[in-house]
């Protein structure tokens, strides 16, 4: 619990107004189906530094800015146009091709073949609306199909089922389960 809260604080801090991280590289370059509907967004990649278990890894986020989050069961009555962000985050992604199992944030000593994943709906870019973690009864994967450090590109696929974290205050119209299928991304390395 303490580790998860630290991760959430650190993760949201990366996207808040007072971020001290380097400027990421981004572009609309990712797509999937989310609960049976088309979903697309732009990816952001940055290299990890600091702790020993993050060496030789990157963080990859895919941000979606649709008219209303597809993770919601319906558009809110007061939603006209843009109503929030969706953020699918993969952390500690190894810089090599391969298939990696998706999990919740693990301590540094955990299995290096696991990549952390979470999904958050945000208001204003840094206020958490709802948060999702992987369904540990389902196998989610992130596959790096191409890693080209000379060309500055990382490319891959993903599939994951996430469940809403109901321990914190959440909206009443959020979907309890999110199923991402046929996910693809191609991102520029920093």
C-alpha positions as CSV (number, residue, x, y, z in Angstrom):
1,X,0.0,0.0,0.0
2,X,2.8,2.4,0.9
3,X,4.6,1.7,-2.3
4,X,1.5,2.1,-4.4
5,X,0.8,5.5,-2.8
6,X,4.4,6.6,-3.4
7,X,4.1,5.5,-7.1
8,X,0.8,7.4,-7.5
9,X,2.3,10.5,-5.9
10,X,5.4,10.3,-8.0
11,X,3.5,9.5,-11.2
12,X,1.0,12.3,-10.8
13,X,3.8,14.7,-9.9
14,X,5.4,14.0,-13.2
15,X,2.4,15.4,-15.0
16,X,1.6,18.3,-12.6
17,X,2.4,21.9,-13.1
18,X,5.6,21.8,-11.1
19,X,7.2,18.9,-12.9
20,X,11.0,18.8,-13.0
21,X,11.3,16.0,-15.5
22,X,12.8,16.6,-19.0
23,X,10.5,17.6,-21.8
24,X,9.2,14.3,-23.3
25,X,8.9,13.5,-27.0
26,X,5.2,12.9,-28.0
27,X,2.9,12.4,-31.0
28,X,-0.4,10.7,-31.7
29,X,1.0,7.3,-32.4
30,X,-0.9,4.7,-30.3
31,X,-4.2,2.8,-30.6
32,X,-6.2,0.0,-29.1
33,X,-9.7,-1.1,-28.4
34,X,-10.9,-0.1,-25.0
35,X,-14.0,-2.0,-23.9
36,X,-14.8,-2.7,-27.5
37,X,-14.4,0.9,-28.7
38,X,-11.7,2.5,-30.8
39,X,-9.2,4.2,-28.5
40,X,-6.1,6.2,-29.6
41,X,-3.7,8.6,-28.0
42,X,-0.2,10.0,-28.0
43,X,2.8,8.5,-26.3
44,X,5.4,10.0,-24.2
45,X,8.7,8.3,-23.4
46,X,11.5,9.2,-21.0
47,X,14.5,7.4,-19.5
48,X,14.5,6.4,-15.9
49,X,17.3,7.4,-13.6
50,X,17.8,7.4,-9.9
51,X,17.2,4.0,-8.5
52,X,19.1,0.8,-9.5
53,X,16.0,-1.1,-10.6
54,X,15.1,1.6,-13.1
55,X,18.5,1.6,-14.9
56,X,18.2,0.6,-18.6
57,X,14.5,1.1,-18.6
58,X,12.0,3.7,-19.8
59,X,8.6,4.9,-18.8
60,X,5.9,5.0,-21.5
61,X,2.6,6.7,-21.1
62,X,-0.2,6.9,-23.6
63,X,-2.5,9.9,-23.1
64,X,-6.0,10.2,-24.6
65,X,-8.0,13.4,-24.9
66,X,-11.3,12.3,-26.3
67,X,-14.5,14.3,-25.9
68,X,-15.1,12.3,-22.7
69,X,-13.2,9.3,-21.3
70,X,-14.2,6.0,-22.9
71,X,-13.6,4.5,-19.4
72,X,-16.8,6.3,-18.3
73,X,-20.1,4.6,-18.8
74,X,-21.6,7.7,-20.4
75,X,-20.7,11.3,-21.0
76,X,-21.5,13.6,-18.0
77,X,-24.4,15.9,-18.5
78,X,-22.2,19.0,-18.1
79,X,-19.6,17.7,-20.6
80,X,-19.3,19.8,-23.7
81,X,-16.1,19.1,-25.7
82,X,-13.0,18.2,-23.6
83,X,-13.8,16.6,-20.2
84,X,-10.6,15.1,-19.0
85,X,-7.5,13.0,-19.7
86,X,-7.0,9.2,-19.7
87,X,-3.4,8.1,-19.0
88,X,-2.2,4.5,-19.5
89,X,1.2,4.2,-17.9
90,X,3.9,1.5,-18.3
91,X,6.9,1.9,-16.1
92,X,10.3,0.1,-15.9
93,X,10.0,-1.0,-19.6
94,X,13.3,-2.7,-20.5
95,X,15.2,-1.3,-23.5
96,X,15.2,-4.6,-25.4
97,X,12.8,-6.6,-27.5
98,X,10.7,-9.2,-25.8
99,X,7.4,-10.0,-24.1
100,X,6.9,-8.6,-20.6
101,X,4.2,-9.5,-18.2
102,X,2.2,-6.5,-16.8
103,X,1.8,-6.1,-13.0
104,X,1.3,-3.5,-10.3
105,X,4.3,-1.5,-9.1
106,X,6.8,-4.0,-7.6
107,X,9.7,-3.5,-5.2
108,X,13.1,-3.2,-6.8
109,X,13.9,-6.8,-6.1
110,X,11.0,-8.0,-8.1
111,X,11.1,-9.9,-11.4
112,X,12.7,-7.7,-14.0
113,X,10.6,-9.3,-16.8
114,X,7.5,-7.6,-15.3
115,X,6.5,-4.1,-16.4
116,X,4.3,-1.9,-14.2
117,X,1.0,-0.7,-15.6
118,X,-1.8,1.6,-14.4
119,X,-4.6,3.7,-15.9
120,X,-5.8,7.0,-14.5
121,X,-8.5,9.4,-15.5
122,X,-7.5,13.0,-14.7
123,X,-9.2,16.4,-14.6
124,X,-7.0,19.4,-15.5
125,X,-4.0,17.2,-16.2
126,X,-3.1,16.5,-12.6
127,X,-6.2,15.9,-10.5
128,X,-7.0,12.2,-10.2
129,X,-10.6,11.2,-11.0
130,X,-10.4,7.4,-11.1
131,X,-7.5,4.9,-10.9
132,X,-7.1,1.4,-12.3
133,X,-4.7,-1.4,-11.6
134,X,-4.1,-4.6,-13.6
135,X,-6.5,-7.5,-12.9
136,X,-4.0,-10.0,-11.5
137,X,-6.3,-12.9,-12.4
138,X,-5.7,-12.0,-16.1
139,X,-2.4,-12.1,-18.0
140,X,-1.5,-8.7,-19.5
141,X,1.5,-8.2,-21.7
142,X,3.6,-5.5,-23.2
143,X,5.6,-6.7,-26.2
144,X,8.6,-4.7,-27.5
145,X,8.8,-5.6,-31.2
146,X,11.4,-3.1,-32.2
147,X,14.0,-1.2,-30.2
148,X,16.3,1.0,-32.4
149,X,18.5,3.2,-30.2
150,X,20.3,4.6,-33.3
151,X,17.1,5.5,-35.0
152,X,15.6,6.6,-31.7
153,X,12.4,4.4,-31.9
154,X,10.7,1.9,-29.7
155,X,7.6,0.0,-31.0
156,X,5.3,-2.6,-29.6
157,X,2.0,-4.0,-28.7
158,X,0.0,-4.4,-25.5
159,X,-3.1,-6.1,-24.0
160,X,-4.3,-5.8,-20.5
161,X,-7.4,-5.9,-18.3
162,X,-7.5,-3.4,-15.5
163,X,-9.9,-3.0,-12.5
164,X,-11.0,0.2,-10.8
165,X,-9.5,0.9,-7.4
166,X,-12.6,1.4,-5.3
167,X,-10.7,2.2,-2.1
168,X,-10.5,5.9,-2.9
169,X,-13.3,8.3,-3.7
170,X,-14.4,7.6,-7.3
171,X,-17.0,8.8,-9.7
172,X,-20.2,6.8,-10.0
173,X,-20.2,6.5,-13.7
174,X,-16.7,4.9,-14.1
175,X,-16.5,1.5,-15.6
176,X,-15.4,-1.2,-13.1
177,X,-13.3,-3.1,-15.7
178,X,-11.2,-1.8,-18.6
179,X,-10.1,-4.2,-21.3
180,X,-7.4,-3.0,-23.7
181,X,-7.0,-5.3,-26.8
182,X,-4.9,-5.0,-29.9
183,X,-2.9,-2.1,-28.5
184,X,0.0,-0.7,-30.6
185,X,2.5,2.1,-30.1
186,X,5.5,3.5,-31.9
187,X,7.4,6.1,-29.9
188,X,10.5,8.3,-30.3
189,X,13.1,7.8,-27.7
190,X,14.4,10.9,-25.9
